[in-house]
């Protein structure tokens, strides 16, 4: 192998390991942020084995969005489940949604945590620095009308197949959440009741799952009451 080729491959491998480490930084075995300190988070993941609807309902700054919603979504997209994982797993291609209140908020939260920063290159765009390694992002489709926003991201799973993440916002209305079947839905921030009900219909055929992460700013709203009814509290 030529020295130049060998150097290129070495640099690319180091970059791959660095990106993968972003996902591995969460819930380490040891250290001040060691996994055992996040009892509720781990129970939430474990509950995914038997429950197709889960909701991380709590105050701000407790790690709901990045540490629960973004983290689990990235795991399902890439297949990079850690050695300690006891939650739900997917071993086939899946259709995924990551949604929030407005398109701008989705760009700044769901998209940023999962994909990182977008960088324009000649003829294409790359994303790096998010929970999903750049090397796993096969292609991105830009969302019209919102600068630097992504409509869909195709992600290569560890097993070789491709998963599709579609970024959606509640402001698009209930009709935009109509689809054939969706395997995984991450709802960050509280959705209107009609949209949540529509999401429940989307996971029926595929026996998929919904993970909601939000602070109940509206109090005991129709959505929150419907989620809490008959729920098992962790």
C-alpha positions in Angstrom: 0.0 0.0 0.0 1.3 3.4 -0.9 2.3 5.7 2.0 -0.2 8.4 0.9 -3.1 5.8 0.8 -2.0 4.4 4.1 -2.0 7.8 5.7 -5.5 8.6 4.3 -6.9 5.4 5.7 -5.4 6.0 9.1 -6.8 9.5 9.3 -10.2 8.3 8.2 -10.2 5.5 10.8 -9.2 8.0 13.5 -12.1 10.3 12.5 -14.5 7.3 12.5 -13.5 6.4 16.1 -13.8 10.0 17.2 -17.3 10.3 15.9 -18.4 7.0 17.3 -17.0 8.2 20.6 -19.7 10.9 20.7 -22.3 8.3 21.2 -20.1 6.3 23.6 -19.6 9.4 25.9 -23.0 8.9 27.4 -23.5 6.4 30.2 -19.9 5.2 30.6 -18.9 2.4 32.9 -16.8 4.6 35.2 -16.2 8.3 36.0 -18.3 11.2 37.3 -21.0 10.6 34.7 -21.0 6.8 35.1 -24.1 4.9 34.1 -25.1 3.8 37.6 -26.0 7.4 38.6 -28.8 7.6 36.0 -31.2 5.1 37.5 -34.4 6.6 36.0 -32.8 6.9 32.6 -31.8 3.2 32.6 -35.3 2.2 33.8 -36.8 4.1 30.9 -34.6 2.3 28.4 -35.4 -1.1 29.9 -39.1 -0.4 29.8 -38.8 -0.3 26.0 -38.6 -4.0 25.9 -42.3 -4.4 26.8 -43.9 -1.0 26.3 -44.5 0.6 22.9 -45.4 4.0 24.5 -43.0 5.7 26.9 -42.8 9.2 28.1 -39.9 11.0 30.0 -42.0 13.6 31.7 -40.1 16.0 34.0 -38.4 19.3 34.6 -35.8 21.0 32.4 -32.1 20.1 32.4 -32.5 16.5 33.5 -31.3 14.9 30.3 -34.6 14.0 28.7 -33.9 15.2 25.2 -30.2 14.4 24.6 -29.8 11.6 27.2 -33.0 9.7 26.5 -34.7 10.7 23.3 -31.7 11.6 21.2 -29.6 8.8 22.6 -32.1 6.0 22.0 -33.0 7.3 18.6 -29.3 7.3 17.6 -28.9 3.7 18.8 -31.8 2.4 16.8 -30.6 4.3 13.7 -27.0 3.0 13.9 -27.3 -0.3 15.7 -24.5 0.7 18.0 -26.2 -0.6 21.1 -23.8 -0.6 24.1 -22.8 -3.8 25.9 -25.1 -3.0 28.8 -28.2 -2.3 26.7 -31.4 -4.2 27.8 -34.0 -2.1 26.0 -35.7 -2.5 22.6 -33.6 -3.3 19.6 -34.2 -3.3 15.9 -32.5 -5.7 13.5 -34.2 -4.8 10.3 -34.6 -1.6 8.3 -36.9 0.8 10.0 -38.8 4.1 9.3 -38.2 6.7 12.0 -39.6 10.1 12.9 -38.0 12.8 15.0 -40.5 15.6 15.8 -40.9 18.8 17.7 -43.1 21.9 18.0 -41.8 24.0 15.1 -39.4 23.4 12.1 -36.9 25.8 13.6 -37.0 24.0 17.0 -36.6 20.6 15.3 -33.5 21.9 13.5 -32.0 23.3 16.7 -32.8 20.3 18.9 -33.7 16.9 17.3 -31.5 17.5 14.2 -28.6 19.1 16.1 -28.4 16.3 18.6 -28.7 13.5 16.1 -26.7 14.9 13.1 -24.6 17.7 14.5 -23.5 20.7 12.4 -24.2 20.9 8.6 -21.4 21.8 6.4 -21.9 22.7 2.7 -19.5 21.1 0.2 -19.6 21.4 -3.6 -22.7 19.7 -4.7 -23.6 18.1 -1.3 -23.9 18.7 2.4 -22.3 16.7 5.3 -23.3 16.5 8.9 -20.9 15.9 11.7 -20.6 16.2 15.5 -23.9 14.6 16.4 -24.7 11.4 18.1 -24.9 9.7 14.7 -21.4 9.3 13.2 -20.8 11.2 10.0 -19.6 7.9 8.4 -23.0 6.4 9.0 -24.9 9.2 7.3 -25.5 8.0 3.7 -27.4 11.1 2.4 -29.4 14.1 3.5 -32.4 15.7 2.0 -32.8 19.4 2.7 -36.1 20.8 4.0 -37.5 23.6 1.8 -38.3 26.9 3.5 -36.1 26.5 6.5 -32.4 27.3 6.3 -30.0 24.4 7.2 -32.9 22.1 8.1 -33.0 18.5 7.1 -36.1 16.7 5.9 -34.7 13.2 5.8 -31.5 11.5 6.8 -30.6 8.0 5.6 -28.4 6.2 8.1 -26.4 3.0 7.6 -27.0 0.5 10.3 -24.2 -1.6 11.8 -25.7 -4.7 10.1 -25.4 -3.0 6.7 -29.0 -2.0 5.9 -30.3 1.6 5.8 -32.7 3.4 8.1 -34.6 6.6 7.3 -35.1 9.4 9.8 -37.7 12.0 8.8 -37.8 15.3 10.8 -41.3 16.6 11.4 -42.9 19.4 13.3 -46.3 19.7 14.9 -46.9 23.0 13.1 -47.3 21.0 9.9 -50.6 19.7 11.3 -52.1 16.3 11.9 -52.4 15.4 8.2 -48.6 15.5 7.8 -48.4 12.6 10.4 -50.5 10.3 8.2 -48.4 7.4 6.8 -48.5 3.7 6.2 -46.4 2.5 9.1 -43.6 3.9 11.3 -41.3 1.8 13.5 -39.9 4.5 15.8 -41.2 7.9 16.7 -39.4 10.4 19.0 -41.6 13.3 20.1 -39.6 16.1 21.8 -41.9 18.6 23.4 -45.5 18.0 24.0 -47.6 17.3 20.9 -51.3 18.2 20.4 -53.6 15.3 21.3 -54.6 14.8 17.7 -51.0 14.4 16.5 -50.2 12.0 19.4 -53.2 9.9 18.5 -52.1 9.8 14.9 -48.7 8.7 15.9 -50.2 5.8 17.9 -52.0 4.7 14.7 -48.7 4.8 12.8 -47.0 2.3 15.0 -49.7 -0.3 15.1 -48.9 -2.2 11.9 -45.2 -2.3 12.5 -45.6 -2.9 16.2 -43.3 0.1 16.6 -42.7 2.5 19.5 -43.2 6.1 20.6 -40.8 7.8 23.0 -41.9 11.3 24.2 -39.6 13.6 26.0 -41.1 16.8 27.4 -41.8 19.1 30.3 -45.6 19.5 30.8 -45.7 23.2 30.5 -49.5 23.0 29.7 -50.2 21.2 32.9 -52.6 18.3 32.8 -53.4 18.8 29.1 -55.4 16.3 27.0 -52.1 14.8 25.7 -50.5 14.4 29.1 -53.7 12.9 30.6 -54.0 10.4 27.8 -50.4 9.3 28.3 -50.7 9.1 32.1 -53.9 7.1 32.0 -53.1 3.5 32.9 -49.4 4.2 32.9 -46.7 2.4 34.9 -44.5 4.9 36.7 -40.8 4.3 37.0 
